[in-house]
Amino acid sequence: MPSTLPDGEPAPLDGSLPDAALEGAADRPLGIYIHIPFCATRCGYCDFNTYTATELGGGATQATYADSVVAELELAAKVLGPGLRPAETVFFGGGTPTLLPAADLVRILEAIRSRFGLAPGAEVTTESNPESVDRAALQALRAGGFTRISFGMQSARNHVLAVLDRQHTTGRVQQVVGEARDVGFDNVNVDLIYGAPGESDDDWRASLNAAIDTGVDHLSAYALIVEPGTRLAARVTRGELPMPDDDVLADRYEIADELLAAAGFDWYEVSNWARNDSARSRHNLLYWTGGDWWGAGPGAHSHVGGVRWWNVKHPAAYTQRLAEQLSPAHAREVLDAPTRTVEDVMLRLRLREGLPTSISLDEAAVQQSLADGLVDQASYDAGRLVLTLRGRLLADAVIRDVLG
């Protein structure tokens, strides 16, 4: 959840949506995203909309945050009206959701259950930092209906964690994954970051092997991006740390794909691997395949039927809007058909299933991508446009070219 909000047209104060956005809603999957904007400390690379206790200021507190989220969920149920349907996925992200008491997270989930309903077998995920949760909290979350948990591991090397300003030690991840398994979480993910200054190929291999050895069934690996305005960016600008090298990042990605494949993981999105189809993140797949989702919380983004909107950024402003019984939406945009098609191509081509070749694309660019080994020939012959390993490394360029 980036900290900078885009421009857009003013959002209605009551949060209402155009009738066209709700047409056919009952036939589309619905996800709920809950943004928890609190962190114990700010990681040097992070530009998400998050706040430490010293940054929060007046008008918002962690203690009353669940009240505000429940108020937005009540608004959401009213706005969706005839388009209301049970949530197929729920995702608590941040920030660090598990900085809130487990009882608050369960209470928010209960509000979703009572106002929307949960579809049979709904996936309910929370993110967590390894140091922000203990066995008792994990047990309370599992008993309260959470089915999946994602831990921010980032690295298994302490010197890499130090560069990233991460607070946990390497052994805590293995411990907390085991605790999550013990209390009944069948689906567990860890996130890794590669390309940090000072990280070697051997460091990266050690991190991958440590993550695999935890026994998780899902792993996400992201290249380090130096975001403007972050502490990491300032250190790079001052010459204290080098900028991540693109060739090194490509090498690290290939190492990840090789080690994960050998351990029984299959890629299903450019940055995500799972041991089997049931371990895939259904909530993220809903994003990538154009489903509907309501994002609750400061800075949270939503999408319903081609209308996209985003909430005010600061927790104090968010809380104040809801206290005045107003929508917390800051602005919105109504996507036209060509824009929706472009975004669909941009997202779906990053998936293992790719795109049907029947979609209108720049055929000359498609043929060039085939010739360059960026698109799989066998999949193309079978009617699908699927990226090869080399194509995944150049996914943004391939997408740009085939869109013409």
QUITAVEN-V211836 format. One record per backbone hydrogen bond with DSSP energy under -0.5 kcal/mol. CO is the residue of the C=O (numbers start at 1). NH is the residue of the N-H. Records with the same first field share a line. If there is no record, write none. Layout:
BEGIN
CO: NH  NH
END
This chain:
BEGIN
1: 49
3: 5
9: 332
12: 15
13: 327
18: 21  22
19: 22  23
22: 25
24: 27
25: 28
29: 292
30: 88  89
31: 294
32: 91
33: 35  296
34: 36  93
35: 37
36: 95
37: 51
38: 96
41: 43
43: 46
44: 232
47: 3
48: 50
51: 39
52: 55  56
53: 57
57: 60
62: 65
64: 67  68
65: 69
66: 70
67: 71
68: 72
69: 73
70: 74
71: 75
72: 76
73: 77
74: 78
75: 79
76: 80
77: 81
80: 83
81: 84
87: 119
88: 123
89: 32
90: 125
91: 34  93
92: 127
93: 36
96: 99
97: 100
101: 104  105
102: 106
103: 107
104: 108
105: 109
106: 110
107: 111
108: 112
109: 113
110: 114
111: 115
112: 116  117
117: 87
119: 122
122: 124
123: 90
124: 147  148
125: 92
126: 150
128: 152
129: 132
130: 133
134: 138
135: 139
136: 140
137: 141
138: 142
139: 143
140: 144
141: 146
142: 145
147: 187
148: 126
149: 189
150: 128
151: 153  191
153: 155
154: 193
156: 158
157: 161
158: 162
159: 163
160: 164
161: 166
162: 165
164: 44  45
169: 172  173
170: 173  174
171: 175
172: 176
173: 177
174: 178
175: 179
176: 180
177: 181
178: 182
179: 183
180: 185
181: 184
184: 186
186: 188
187: 149
188: 217  218
189: 151
190: 220
191: 153  154
192: 222
194: 224
196: 199
200: 204
201: 205
202: 206
203: 207
204: 208
205: 209
206: 210
207: 211
208: 212
209: 213
210: 214
211: 214  216
212: 215
217: 275
218: 190
219: 273
220: 192
222: 194
225: 227
227: 230
230: 234
231: 235
232: 236
233: 237
234: 238
235: 240  241
236: 239
245: 249
246: 250
247: 251
248: 252
249: 253
250: 254
251: 255
252: 256
253: 257
254: 258
255: 259
256: 260
257: 261
258: 262
259: 263
260: 265
261: 264
266: 274
268: 352
269: 268  272
271: 221
272: 268  269
273: 219
274: 266
276: 279
277: 280
280: 282
281: 285
282: 286
283: 287
284: 288
285: 289
286: 291
287: 290
292: 31
293: 295  303
294: 33  296
296: 35
297: 300
300: 311
302: 309
303: 293
304: 307
306: 308  335
307: 304
308: 333
309: 302
310: 330  331
312: 299
314: 318
315: 319
316: 320
317: 321
318: 322
319: 323
320: 324
321: 326
322: 325
328: 312
330: 11
331: 310
332: 9
333: 308  335
336: 340
337: 341
338: 342
339: 343
340: 344
341: 345
342: 346
343: 347
344: 348
345: 349
347: 350
348: 351
350: 270
351: 354
355: 385
356: 359
359: 361
361: 363
362: 366
363: 367
364: 368
365: 369
366: 370
367: 371
368: 372
369: 374  375
370: 373
374: 388
376: 380
377: 381
378: 382
379: 384
380: 383
383: 357
384: 386
385: 355
386: 376
388: 392
389: 393
390: 394
392: 395
394: 398
395: 399
396: 400
397: 401
398: 402
399: 403
400: 404
401: 404
402: 362
END
